[in-house]
Amino acid sequence: MKKIKITVMRRAWYGDLIEKYENPIEHACEMTEGQVFVANGTEKPLNMCDSAWESMLPFVRVLAYGGGDFYDGWMKNEKSAMISCNDGFRPVSFLIEALD
């Protein structure tokens, strides 16, 4: 299995939606733009948010086993994917790349 590089590309924060709809939570994912994680195949990297990992795992799995070219040419680098976590209040976008 290939190693997978996961880079935090962008974070968003929708305070108006949080204030209107979300109950207070004790801990949200604390990731910073530019932060890099390396996954050994499909093993979740240390300190990776569980929810974010679940969102990207199907793409990580394909890349780890040598696949790619998602959606017939979606990405310029066919051995990569741009995925956002499923937190609608504070989404984080990740660039996922297979390492050779």
C-alpha angles and dihedrals in degrees: 000000000000126000114247125217115211118191125188102231104173142359127202132194123199102192094171091057092044091052094047102041115012127086112223113275128200098223135019123183111284106208128146130215110263093025111141130208127185119208121202096225108300096344111120111244119242112271094013112141110253093224093049091048091053090052094052101033096094090056093042090052093053093047093045090057093049100264129123141129092114117201094002101293103346094142127047087225104051090203092064143065136195109221134173125208118247097250104118092190099052109010121187122204119215133195108214118197134177112233120218 
